[in-house]
Amino acid sequence: MGPPHGGARGPPLLAAQPPTAAPGAAERGAYVIRRGRRRRPRRAAAPAPQQRCNTRTQHRAGGSAPRAPPRPTSTRATAAPTCGERPPPQRRHDGPDSEEDMFGDYDSFCGSGSVLAQLEALERAQGGEGAVPAAAGAARSERAAPASGSAAAHGAAGAGGSPRQGGRLLHGGEEAGDFGLDDLPSSQLLYLEELAGLSCAPGESAGVKRNEHYVNSCLDKILNPSLCRAADQREGGTALPAGSKHDPSRRESLKDHLKSAMSGNAKAQAPRVSKTKQLKEAVLSEEICVARKAIESSCDDIGPFYGLPSKVKDLLKQFRGIEALYEWQHDCLTLESLQQRKNLIYSLPTSGGKTLVAEILILQELLCRQKDVLMILPYVAIVQEKVSYVTEAERGSKFKSSFTENTQVIGMSATLNNVGDLQKFLRADYYTNNFRPVELKEYIKIRDTIYEVDSKAECGFTFSRLLSFKYSSNLEKADPDHIIALVTEVIPKYSCLIFCPTKKNCENVAAMVCKYLNKYVSHREKEKQDLIKNLKAIGNGSICPVLKQTIPFGIAYHHSGLTNDERKSIEEAYSAGVLCLLACTATLAAGVNLPARRVILRAPYVAREFLKKSQYKQMIGRAGRAGIDSAGESILIAQEKDKQLVQDLISSPLENCYSNLLPEFNKGIQSLLLSLVGLKIAATLEEIYSFMCHTLLGVQQQLLSKEKSLWDIIKEGVENLIESGLVKGKSSEKDDNSQTVLTITQLGKATYKGSIDLTHCNTLYRELKKGLEGLVLESNLHLLYLATPYDMIGNCNPDWMIYLRQFNQLSPAEQRIADIVGVPESFVTKKASGQAIRKNVDSAVINRLYLSFVLYSLLKETNVWSVAEKFNMSRGYVQSLLTSAASFASCVLHFCEELEEFWVYKALLTELTKQLTYCVKAELIPLMEVAGVLEARAKQLYNAGYKTLAHLANANPETLVRMIEHLSRRQAKQIVSSAKMLLSEKAAALQEEVDELLRMPADTPGAC
């Protein structure tokens, strides 16, 4: 049956409703949008109830047919008059609300045409017939007498009108649902749906059927109290004897209840729901459905926007300024391999727009296919890490289910050479294109001459021009590489990046350049001062003297010696144009998208290593900003002695991508073997070999030496695991063939569950075991020593005077820790005084204890700046140590959880992990759980009165912007939204715990 009035029905909005919507909000929204008709204007006087219903019916039929004669009052005859059309009252009450006359004459509680009056007539009719509640329900069934049903239908429809209720009392059909939701006020809808929530089954399906159930159930309860009594009987109430009269007091209580509820609903303000918003959500819901069907079909239709709703396209335009995709992006997204969900590798030059394609593919999985997505990002600019998902995927402990038949793998890179190996490994198609949105011109500078890279030239480059900058003798000495001449050609109008070999060189170059740029001080001066204030706030009042000197000139440095907050602030200032020049290390080329008009390579070295082709491509790929620059330039500064190496660099191909399991990478293969056995993916050497043949190492077996085959490597690795006590083998006979079945030991299980490096797992076990004999708990220094990561030890060079000073500041109990781990005080004293040392002490233990002193000071002071100065370390290194320690503490915790003998460490390491993760005072930890809130911001919020998660969840973003310095409106909205989500998750977790506690165990004795 079609919708009333011939209106088209839209899709239900359940999929588009926000998760915090009140119960029934989705259903109400669906009907508001689907029906959406305008109500008729009010009339001066309302007809009698019988006439009103007939007039309404005649209006809908569109004709002037005579009215149907009045019908007798009975169970059936009452159906038409109570169609729920409640015209406005005849008179308006402007005075105080009155419960008696609030609803006008015919809508009052006591009028002859009121719902209660009809209900009384119905009850009298049922009482006179001696009907029981079940009979009353049966009288409303569709299985009614044909004659009676026809009469009712005729009365409802008029001449040619469709029967809306037939002979039923608002029961069962779609019309009833439309009727109720269309004609009742918003406040009453809330009341009806609350009643419906008490009786609806929790598993009821969403959509139109659920709406019908709500409306029919609720209206039946109001208009037929006998059904309520029947429901009470089913729920264990006192049963009424057959043929008994209705209880007047019971009827009166229902009347009082209705009177109170309707009065309250009429007074209550109707929820303000934007119909425009609901309409947009309906369209979005419909488009998601269409996109899902399109993306699952094999046709060429790509849906509204590459299998996504057009809302995605609108958001890209609004927030990214992207109005159309590049041609290659369109070609890639419409590849047949993607339509069939095959694996794909695509490769383009840097800044070609690869990430946008990945984001669209991710949204397709999340929105349309309802699947999870794992995106792995690189951190350094080399090919191996750029396709890091390949090497990491070979670790079974982390990706046990990643490479199943139903999983699609998409790889993207700007620097790939041996794609064939990767294609074979991933069984993937390959797409490549040389597109670049901005043309890149490469130059080489030797002395004062600039050459342009030209692949057709014999030496690889041709003469371009001579530098025209006038250098004084002093300036020539300060800047022999003519960096100032190259920089002043582009800044401050355009931006520039200078890649330097070392961190110290970054700072020196920034300081040297600003010394000769006095004329640029006035460039965006206010924003620069704001940046300095922000950096001071991050450093608790401290700021790097180099940055304080260079930022007023629009210059800064960027390397790992900065804290995360400092780097982020500098990156944002550079992107906004406040800073026009950054002196940086190679790490910026891979991890941060900060393009520039000109990129200068200070030297063809990274530290002391000559540049690799992939590193060079990543650095020069930063040149040229799409939509801003018409071209990008890169200039590599080289010395005459490096000319041949530079020629080889620009003419050589990219480096190959190799498996991380090759023997020269040492520990990779053994970690994988342990995971395979622990996860029960393989239990014999044959099964392990079969698995390894499908890895990238299996594809690249030709790279192995002739002396050792893949089988030999596997066998040797398993033997090492058995010797280390991580795996044990047991002989078994199968089909008359004896083979060794491998099982993991408890130590091995703890090792792979905790992701402990195999070279350190036995050392960690011994130290934890030794700690049980005399764990010093006067402070957390002993625990910090056990949680200090082994991989940070090699980069530590203790300052022995600082070592001795920190040692002497320890309490006697804490000094005993040094004796326990094996660092006597006499050794530290002799080292500090420069005396000869006869007794050998393990340098790894010495360095580890020194780093634990750094962590101990951090937890006491919670100030990276002061601790970095105290130990003469860069603040970036101190922060990196803190982050690594927090991660390793969590690993040690998981390690201990698998070994019962270490039960005592569980609670201690849980708290220590939290302290290391946040490294702030305890009262700030709840605030720092919110995304986007770091220590400096948490202190601002706490001082402003936002001390709990609930405070942030209920905060007004506009108030936050006014009260918190340097907080943008976007950041404020993000913080509030994140706090609400986090609070909701915590509440849901607590509710799950409550439900679990209240749930009756299935094995309870005597339970059915």
Residue, then its C-alpha position, 0 to 999 in steps of 0.5 A: m500500500g502506498p503512502p497517504h496523499g500519494g507522497a513518496r516515502g524516503p529512506p529511514l534515517l536510522a543509519a544517519q542518526p547521531p549516536t547520542a540521539a534519544p530513543g525514538a529520535a530516529e523513528r520520529g525523524a524518518y516520519v517527519i521527512r517522509r511525510g512533511r506535509r503542511r497542516r491546514p489552517r485553523r478554523a474558527a470553530a471545530p465540528a463535533p468529533q464525528q463530523r471532524c473525522n468525516t470532514r478529514t476523510q472527505h478532504r483527503a479523498g479530494g471530492s465532495a461526497p456526502r458524509a457517512p452516517p453516524r455509527p453506533t458506539s461499539t468496539r468497532a464503531t469507535a474506530a473511525p471517530t478516534c482517528g486522532e485528528r485533533p484540531p486546535p482548541q476553539r479558544r486560546h488561553d493566554g493566562p496561566d496553564s490550567e490542567e482542566d482547560m489546557f486542551g480546549d473543549y473537545d480536547s479536554f479530559c472531561g469533554s464528551g468528545s475527549v479520548l477518555a469519554q470514548l474510552e469510557a464508552l468503550e469500557r461500558a460496551q465491553g463491560g456490558e458484553g461481559a468481555v474479558p481483556a483477551a476478547a477486547g483484543a480479539a475484537r480489534s483484530e483484522r479477522a472481523a465479521p465482513a459486514s461490520g468491517s465493510a461498514a466501518a471501511h465505508g464510514a472511514a473512506g467516504a466516497g472513493g476514499s481508501p479505508r484508513q482503519g477499516g474496522r480496527l481500532l488503530h491497529g496493525g497497519e502502516e496507515a496507523g503508524d503514519f496516522g499517529l506520528d503525523d497527528l500527535p504533537s511532538s511532546q506527546l510523541l515523546y510520551l508515546e515512545e517512552l511507553a513503547g520502550l517499556s514493551c518493545a523487544p530489545g531485538e526489534s529491527a529498526g525502520v518502518k516496522r519498528n515505528e509501526h510497533y511503537v505507534n500501535s503498541c502505545l496507542d493501544k495502551i492508551l485507548n484500550p486499558s484492558l490491554c494494559r491489564a492483560a499485559d500486567q497479567r502476563e507479567g505476573g499481576t493478579a488475574l481478573p476472573a472471566g466476565s468480571k467488571h472493570d475496576p473503577s479505581r483502576r480506570e480512574s488511576l489511568k485517567d489521572h495518569l493521562k491527565s498528568a502526563m498530557s498536561g506535562n507534555a503540553k507544557a514541555q517545550a517541543p524538541r528543536v529538530s532542524k528539518t533541514k538537518q534531518l533532510k540532509e541526514a536522510v540524503l546522506s543515509e540514502e547515498i551510503c546505501v546507494a554507494r554500498k550497493a554500487i561498490e559491491s556490484s561488478c558494474d562500472d557505476i562508482g556511486p555518488f563519489y567513487g563509491l562514497p556519498s557526495k557529502v565526502k566530496d563536499l567536505l573535501k572542498q570545505f576543509r581541503g579546498i579540493e574541488a576535483l581529483y587529478e586525472w591519475q587519481h581518477d584512473c587509479l580509483t577506477l582500476e578494475s583491480l580495486q573494483q574487485r578488491k585485489n591487492l594494489i601497489y601504486s607509486l608516484p613522485t612526492s606530493g603527487g596526491k597519493t594520500l588522498v587516494a588512500e583516504i578515499l579507499i579507507l572511507q570506502e571500507l569504513l562507510c560502505r563495507q563496514k570493515d576495519v582498516l589498518m594504516i601504517l605510516p613511515y617515519v624515515a625516508i628510506v624505501q624499506e620503511k616507506v613500504s614498512y607494512v611489508t616487513e612488519a607483516e612478516r611478523g606473525s604476532k602482529f598480523k596473524s589475520s592480516f593476510t587472509e583471503n578477505t583482506q585487501v592490501i594497498g601499498m603506496s610509495a614515492t620511491l620504489n625500484n624492485v616492484g616485481d618482488l613486492q608484486k609477487f609477494l603481495r600478489a598485487d597489481y601495480y599502478t605508476n605515474n610520473f605526475r607531479p602537480v608542480e614542476l620540479k627543477e633540480y640544480i647542483k651548486i659548486r662554488d659560485t656556479i649553479y648547474e641544472v640537472d639534465s639526464k641527457a647531458e654527458c655528466g648529468f647536468t649543464f651550466s645554468r647561471l652564476l650567483s650575483f649576490k655581492y659578498s663582503s670579505n667577512l660575509e664570505k668567511a661566515d658563509p662560504d657556501h653562499i647560503i644567504a645568497l640562495v635564501t634571499e632570492v626567495i624569502p620572505k615572499y616564498s618559503c625555503l627549507i635547508f636540509c643540514p647533515t647534523k642537528k648542530n649544523c641546523e642551529n648554526v645555519a639558522a643563527m648565521v642566516c638571521k644575522y644578515l637579515n635585519k630588513y625582514v624583522s617587520h614581516r608578520e611581527k605579531e604572529k612571531q611574538d605569539l609563537i615565542k610566547n607559545l614556545k615559552a608556555i611549552g617550556n614552562g617559561s624557558i625557550c631555546p636561546v637560538l629560537k628566541q634569536t631567530i624567530p623574529f627574523g622568520i627563521a627556525y630550526h627543526h630536528s629531533g632535539l626539540t620536544n614534540d610540542e615545540r616541533k608542532s608549533i614550529e610546523e604550524a607557524y611555517s605552514a601559516g607563513v609566519l616562518c619563511l625559513l626552516a633549517c632541518t634534518a632529513t627526518l622532516a623529509a619523511g614524516v612532515n608534509l611541509p613543502a617549500r618554493r625552494v629546497i636547499l641541501r646543505a651537503p650531500y650527507v646525512a651525518r657522515e653517510f653519503l646520501k642515498k638516492s631515495q633520501y635525495k628524492q624525498m628531500i627534493g620532493r618537498a619543493g613546490r606547493a600545489g596551488i601556490d607555486s608554479a614551480g619548485e626548485s632544489i639546489l644541492i650544494a656540493q664541494e669539488k671533491d664530491k663532484q663525481l659522487v654527486q654525478d653518480l647520485i643523480s644518475s643512479p636508480l633507486e635502491n631496492c627493497y629487501s626483506n627484513l628477514l634476511p640473515e644480515f638483519n639478524k634477529g628478524i627471522q627468529s622473532l617470526l619463528l617464535s611467533l609462528v610457533g606461539l600462535k600455532i600457525a606452524a608446529t613443524l619445520e615443514e609447516i614453517y618452511s611452507f609459510m616462509c616460502h610465501t614471505l618476501l624472503g621466500v620471493q628473494q631466496q636468490l639473495l641468500s648465500k649458496e652456503k645457506s638455503l632457506w631450509d638451513i636458515i629455518k633449522e638454525g633459527v629453531e635450534n637457537l630458540i630451543e637452546s634459549g628455552l623459548v621453544k621445545g621440541k617433541s618427537s612424534e611419529k606420523d605415517d611411519n615418519s618421525q618428526t619434531v613437533l614444536t611447542i612454545t615454553q612459558l618464557g617464549k610465550a611471555t617474550y612474544k606477548g610482551s614483544i621483547d627483543l630476543t637478544h634481551c629476553n633472558t637478561l630481562y628474566r634474570e633481572l626480574k628474578k633478581g629483583l624478587e630477592g630484594l626489590v627496593l620500594e622506598s621509591n620507584l627508582h628500582l622499577l624504573y631501572l627494570a623499565t629502562p629500554y635496552d635499545m637506548i643504552g647504546n646512545c648514552n654517554p654518561d657525564w661522570m661528574i653528573y653521575l656522581r652528583q646524582f648518586n650522592q643525592l640518593s637516599p641510603a636505600e636508593q644507593r643500595i639499588a646501585d649495588i644490587v644491579g652491579v654499579p658500586e659507588s667506588f666505581v662512579t667516584k673513580k670515574a668522576s675523578g679520572q682515576a684508573i679502573r681495575k675492576n670491569v663493570d658491565s657498561a650496559v648496566i652502567n648506562r642503564l642506571y644512568l638513564s634510570f636517574v634521568l627518568y627518576s628526575l623526570l617523574k619527580e620534576t615533570n619538566v623536560w627542560s630542567v631535566a635536560e639541563k641537569f643532565n646536559m642532554s637535548r630535551g628531544y632526547v629526554q622526551s624520546l627516552l621517556t616515550s620509549a620507557a613508557s612503551f617498554a614498561s608496558c612490554v615488561l608488564h605483559f611479559c610478567e603477566e605470562l609468568e606467574e612467578f612475577w605476579v608481584y610486578k603486575a600492579l607496580l608496573t601498571e601504575l608505573t606505565k601510566q606515570l611514564t606515559y603522562c609524566v605529569k602531576a596526578e591531577l592532570i592525567p584525566l585531562m591528558e587522556v583527551a585527544g589534543v591535550l598535552e601537558a601545557r594545555a592540561k595545565q591551562l585547562y586545570n588552572a581555568g577550572y576544567k579539572t575533570l573529564a566531565h568538565l571538558a565534556n560539558a564545556n562550551p567551546e566558545t568559553l574555552v576559546r575566551m579563557i584559554e590562551h592560544l586555543s583556536r575554535r577548531q581545537a576547542k571543538q575537538i577537545v570537547s568532542s573528544a572528551k564527550m566520546l571518552l566519557s561515553e566510552k567510560a560510562a559504557a565500560l562501567q555499564e558493561e561491568v554492572d551488567e556482568l555483575l548482575r548477570m546470572p551465571a549459566d551454571t547456577p544450580g537450579a537455574c533453568 
